[in-house]
Amino acid sequence: MKKLFLVLFLICLVSPFLHAQTGGDEPVVIVIGGDGSGNGGGNGSGPVRHAPALIPIQAAYYPSLSTLLVNFIYDLGLVAIEIENLTTGESIQTNVNAIQGVHPFSLPNVAGDYVITFTLPSGRVYSGAFEIE
């Protein structure tokens, strides 16, 4: 019980400092979706029911840091990443060894509508959209 109280106390104590460090801004969560590619199944007698697919990538943009944080849920190999500003037409392309964990990407703080695309070694494509104001 004492340990639980101590942990809760430390969280309450540290939380304001973490909030101040990120500039107090809320991250822009980027919803990542798949391209729907993959093999079907079944015997042709009707629709095949599948469990929702696990998207192995999560992302969020932190405006005060001008940083995009990408979390790879598990190792994906060499992933091609393209970040395109649809407003200006500018794009950034890079290849990343997508090991499990969080990877930071600095972005120019240029307002616009953005699309981020991840192409896995298997050819599967995941993408998401976000806005920088």
C-alpha positions, 0 to 999 in steps of 0.5 A: 500500500505504501508503494502504491501511494509513493508511486501515485505521489511521484506521478502527481509531482512529476506530471506538471514538469513533463507538461511544461517540458512539452510546451503544454501543447497537446500532440496531434495524434495521427490515425494510421490505416492500411491499404487493404492489401492482403490475401482474401480467403474463404471458399467463395460462398460469401464474405469472409469475416476477419478480426480487425488487423493490428496496425503495427505503427502509431504516430503523433506530432508535437507542435512545440517540438516540431517533432513527429514521434513514430512508434513501431509496435514490433520490428518491421525491417527497412521501412520507407517513409514519405512525409508530404506537405499537400499544401506546399508540395514539399516532401521528405523521404527516408528509409528507417530500420524500424526496430520496435520502439519510438523514433523521433523525426524533426519536421520543419514547422511549416503550416499545411496538410500532411500525409505520411506513408510507410512502405514495409519490405513486404510491400504493405503500405500504411498511411495517415494524415495530419495538419500543422497550423 
